[in-house]
Amino acid sequence: MEAPGVSAAGSAGSGPALLGAVLTSPWFLVAVVWLAFFWQLGAVPLYDLDEGAFTEATREMLDSGNYITPHRDGEPRYDKPILIYWLQAASVKALGLSELALRLPSAIAATLWLLALWLFVRERFDVATATVAGLTMALGLQVGIIAKAAVADAVLNLFIALAFFDIYRYRLAPHRGTLLRVYLWLGLGFLTKGPVAVFFPLLVSFLYFASLRDLKTWVGAVLAPAGWLVFLLVAGPWYLAIYLDDGVGFFRSFFLEHNVGRYGGVKHGHAGFPGYYFAMLPLVLLPFTGWFLRLLPMARALWADPLDRFLLLWFVTVFVFFSFSDTKLPHYLVYGITPLFVLMARHRERLRNRWLGLLPPILFMLLMAALPWLLVLLAPAADRLHEQAMLAEGAQALDWPYRVAGVAGLVALVGLLLWGRAAIWQRLVLAGLIQTVVVFGFLVPRVFDVMQGPVKEAGLTAKALDRPTVVYRTSMPSFSVYRQAITPELERPRPGQVIFLRVDKLERLIRDYPDYEFIPLYRRGAVALMLVDDTGAPDNG
């Protein structure tokens, strides 16, 4: 066992022993996992585009009985492989169609991901360090977001982390069983999100073994026939099945457009500027941004240690690779931040500057406390009608309970800055608890009610009307989830038809079809339902 970075209660003079004992207790970590991953899991509507697209594909899978080719609103959805849809379908089968059931696989996957992290760090160091690593993961802002999202990322990161941990174990003791487990995780990851689950473990392991001048071991592991047999047995059957069911459509779209195309071009408007991830990383790691920054001057010392070198290569490779991608999204960084949790926990006693540690979460909480007034200022400046509507409603939705929570959170964080008895890392764990409660208890429910509450209400309204319903130039697939029916794109209006659309599309709808009268049925925030009246309009159907 490698030497732990610090004792269970923290370094000498770092604060009350009782606080250190509580924060490094696995039972405290269990409570934090519930708070970070499961609390409020089903309390907010599904968000568009991502959650809506995944969950509508799952709903249609259950409705049609086609468990091979995912469809969204009747059209094949080639964005991702099948595993996340199977997991969501199993959850819906057990619990019924709800936000909780659709998000539960992600929360469970995040919990298993954290457990894998905890077990790995405990093997290398001790229970206290493993628990601190788990706390930084659970209370990190971006991990908390994807753990509660009905998308594939939590499941993917589980398998990526498992593969990396077993790669390091294999380096220490090259047992056949460990190697076969690596290929198992690669196969499951490939079934979750495709090449990214294999690319990074292969690339980072090559760089790591090369840095140790042990490429012979790496080549032997990569060319192991039994390993690739495991990979093919896990991932191969579905890829063969979708080819038989749907031809080359999935392979052309997923591998060329959604993988090669994302790296070499901008998809869905997700462009970024040079240095995008330098700006996003501090936000992704909140409230532990300063803790991470403390590691940067230690780069040379980290490189000298075999485990730290492995962790450093893992993070840097992901960061550099996506920095050159044309399509940029914050959650891409999550593929490479698991090793940072280990590094921060192992070297937690090195963080001694309270301003470096506490200033980032204080500034973030200050922004949240000021958000109601910022929205009032931003609403008139918005260019689009639906943005104006959401910002105006958002300013009202951030009511006095939210404002009290934001100010209380800010005061509490300033108190942690001034409180000198506890170690900085201990105060940051407490800051993570405060941030989690304010963000997921007060901010997210109100934001989602403004952004997605109207979509949910519109879907339920359309379901109750039980009329033929179409969508016009609007991509909000959660509408179909709540309506529990496929919603095709409008080809041309038909009398009695209900049209779902964003409010900024109303003028164009009227302009495109001047012979029809559209009667408002529902309008709130950014969306509306319009009924096609047949007054004076011929039905050429």
Residue, then its C-alpha position, 0 to 999 in steps of 0.5 A: m500500500e502506498a503512503p496516505g497523503v494525510s491522516a483521517a482527521g487531517s494534518a496536524g493543526s488542521g481543525p477540530a478532530l471531530l469534524g475531520a472524523v465526520l467528514t472522512s466517515p464512509w457513512f457521511l459519504v453515503a448521506v452525501v451521495w443521497l443528497a447529491f445524486f438522488w435528492q430531487l431526482g424526479a422533482v423537475p421536468l425533463y430538459d430539452l434537447d438532451e433529456g427529451a431526446f433520450t427519454e422519448a427514444t426510450r418511450e417509443m422503444l417501450d411503445s413499439g417493442n423495437y429494442i434494437t433501433p432507437h426512434r425519436d418521434g418516429e424517425p431513427r435516432y442514431d446519436k448514441p448506442i443502445l445501452i442507456y435506452w435499455l437501462q431507462a426502459a428497464s427502470v420505466k418497466a419497474l416504476g412506470l413512466s416518470e422523471l424519477a424512473l427515467r433519471l434513476p439509471s444515471a443516479i445509480a451509475a454515478t453511485l457505482w462510479l463513485l464506489a469504484l473510485w472509493l475502492f480504488v483509492r482505498e486500495r492505494f491509500d486509506v479509507a479517509t483519503a478514499t472518502v475525501a475523493g468520493l466527497t469531491m466527486a459527489l459535490g462537484l457541480q458538473v458531476g451532480i448535474i449529469a448524475k441527475a440527468a436522463v442521458a448517457d454520460a453517467v453510465l459512460n463515465l462509470f465504464i471509463a473509470l472502471a477501465f482506467f482503474d483496472i488498467y492501473r491495477y494491471r500495470l502493478a500486477p498483470h493478471r489475466g482476470t484484470l485484463l479481461r475486466v478492462y475489455l469488459w468495461l470497454g465493451l460496455g462503454f462502446l455499447t453506451k457511447g461508442p469509440v470515446a469509451v475505448f479511445f481514451p483508455l487506449l491512448v492514455s495507457f499507451l502514453y503511460f506505459a511508454s513513459l515507463r518504458d514498458l510498451k512490451t506489456w502494453v502491446g501484449a495487453v492490447l493484442a490479447p485475443a481473449g480480451w477482444l473476444v470479451f469486447l466483441l461478445v459484449a458489444g458485438p451482438w447489438y451492433l450486428a442486430i442494428y445492422l440487420d434491422d436498419g442497414v448501414g444507417f446507424f454506422r454512417s450517422f453515428f460514427l461519421e457524423h456524430n463522432v468524426g463530424r463532432y470533432g472536425g465540425v460544429k454540431h447543433g451550434h455547440a461551438g467554442f472559442p480557443g481556450y474554451y475548456f480553460a474557462m469551463l474547467p473552473l466552473v465544472l470543478l466548483p466548489f473545488t476550483g482552488w483545490f485543483l489550482r493548488l495542484l498545478p505548481m506540483a506538476r513536476a512532483l506529480w510526474a515523479d510518482p507512478l500513480d500521480r503520473f497515470l492520473l495526470l496523463w488521464f486528465v491532460t490527455v482528455f483536456v488537450f484532445f477536446s481543446f482541439s475539437d470543433t464541437k465543445l461541451p462542458h461535460y466532455l471534461v468529465y471524462g478526464i476529471t475523475p483522476l483529479f478527485v484522487l489527486m485532490a484527496r491525496h494531496r489535500e494537506r497542500l491546500r493552505n491558502r483560504w482565499l485560493g480555496l474559498l474565493p471561487p465558491i463565494l463568487f459563484m454564490l454571489l452570482m446566484a444571489a444576484l441572479p434575480w436582479l441580473l435577469v431583470l436587466l437581461a430580459p429587455a436586451a434579449d433578441r428573441l421573443h422566447e428568450q425575453a419570455m423566459l428571462a422575464e418569467g425567470a426573474q419572477a420565479l426566483d422568489w423570496p425563498y430563493r433569494v433568502a437561500g442565495v444570501a444565506g449560502l453566501v453568508a455561510l461561505v464567507g463564514l467558512l472563509l473567516w473560520g480558521r479552525a478547520a483545514i481548507w479542504q474540510r471547509l471546501v467540503l462544507a462549501g460543497l454541501i451548501q452549494t448542492v443544497v442551494v443549486f439543486g434545492f432552490l435554483v434548479p427547480r425554479v429554472f426548470d419550471v420556467m424553461q421546461g414547465p411550460v413544455k410539460e404542461a403543453g404536452l399534458t394538455a395536448k394529451a388530454l385534448d386527444r387530437p392529431t398533434v404536430v410540431y412546427r420548427t421546434s425541437m423540444p422532444s420532451f413534449s412527446v414524452y409528456r404527451q406519450a405519443i409521437t409528434p411529427e413535424l408539420e407538413r401543412p395544417r389540417p383542420g382540427q390539428v393541434i400545433f406545438l411550437r416556440v412562441d417566436k415561431l408564431e409569426r412565421l407560422i401565420r405567414d407561411y399559412p395565411d389561409y388558415e386561422f390559428i386559435p390559441l389553446y395554451r401559451r406560457g413562457a417560450v411555448a404555445l399550442m395552436l388549434v387549426d380552425d377550418t374557417g375559410a380554409p380548404d381541406n385538401g387532404 
